[in-house]
Amino acid sequence: MEKYLAVMAIMSAIACGTKPVLKKPVQPQSSKKYTSAPVKQTETAYRNLSKTEKQETAEVLNDILNGSSDSPNTSISVHNKSRCNMVLSISGPNFSKQIPIPAGKTGSTMVPKNQKYNLSGMVCQSVYNNSKYVTGTYSISLSE
């Protein structure tokens, strides 16, 4: 029916000597914000990393309890106080790692000392992004 009306409008315009103007139908715009996509991506990344991530618990605990200035490495610990699982990305010179951190739990890793690191992640629907020059044991808490 719509095609028939469009053809009739074109034929009518040609008969009258005017140039036909065709308009594409306008699709209604959704007012819904797409905030759930990053959350779903984070949850998928969390599940995939959780299967393969090797925990460095002994090294991290040893650094926290007996930190040595002679050691070339130190620990970064993140306490996830939110209700959402998260993935923390840590990147620096010659270092890059993603750490899955369950809701309400702590995740950690060992990194080379005396370097600047970019820490980023998504905590529920909030983005965390920070740069830190790490010289020794570093610990933070994140929440929604």
DAFEN-V415659 format. One line per field, one symbol per residue. ss: DSSP state (H for helix, E for strand, L for the rest). A space follows every 50 residues. Layout:
# DAFEN-V415659
ss->???
This chain:
# DAFEN-V415659
ss->LHHHHHHHHHHHHHHHLLLLLLLLLLLLLLLLLLLHHHHHHHHHHHHHHH HHLLLLHHHHHHHHHHLLLLLLEEEEEEEELLLLLEEEEEEELLEEEEEE ELLLLEEEEEEELLEEEEEEEEELLEEEEEEEEELLLEEEEELL
